[in-house]
């Protein structure tokens, strides 16, 4: 167990999570910002990449599990990403469509941001979001992030504009005073 919130538990994924991961990554609607649903091989590559991140970075996208049922409903966590000329810590999230619009993404993303500030002591946390992914942009704003620039990622044979959102540790610390 990495993190716990009121309704969720976040933990490292294992190979046993492959089928649950497919429920999100192989759903074209859930993956609209990626422009395609993943193949079996792409899902395995995604999972292998998270396992590598856990080993090399000490974090990655984690399984998001409902505490009440133990069901994996998505993933949320921290990854290292390129932004401009530097590497930054990003809060990322992907959930099964059945669990959209219930506050789970925001709940998990806030916990991940706080983990990055409290445990990793990073000064900034980003979410780099596709320009047409308005739902994820709302989650970033609910997570106390503000737009700070943009970039274009080349993925799946196309250029995809992204907006970078940032939250700063100093602002978070000020918000913690008196709690």
C-alpha positions, 0 to 999 in steps of 0.5 A: 500500500502506497497511499490511502484516501477515504474511498481508495487505496493506491498500490503498486501494480503487478502482473496480476493486474493485467486484466483490470488494466485492459478494462481501461487501456483497451477501451477506446472511449477511456483512451480518447486522448491517446487516439486509440485503444491499446493492443494486448502487447501495448497493455503489457508494455505499459505495465512493464513500464510501470514496473520499471518505474517502481524499480528505477524511480521509486514510483510510477502509476499505481493501481487505484482500488476501491477500499470497499470492494477491492476492485481496481478501477484505474491508475493514478500516480507519479511519473517522470516526464519531459517538459521543455528542457527538464524532467518533472514529476507528473501526477497522471491518472486513467480510470475505467469509464464506469468510474468517471464523474464520481470524484475518484480521479480528483481524490487520487490525484490530490493524494498523489500530489500531497505524497510528492510534496510530503514524502518526495519533497519536490518543489513542483508537481505537474499534470501534462494534459492533452488540449482536448481532454477537458475532464482531466484538465478539470481534475488538475484544477481541482487538484490546485494546479494552474496552467503554466505552458504547453508542448506538443507530444508526437505520439501515434504518428501525430502531433498532440498539443498538451497543456501543462498544469503545475502546483507548487509545494510552497503554495501547498504548505501555506494551505496546510497551515492551521489544518 
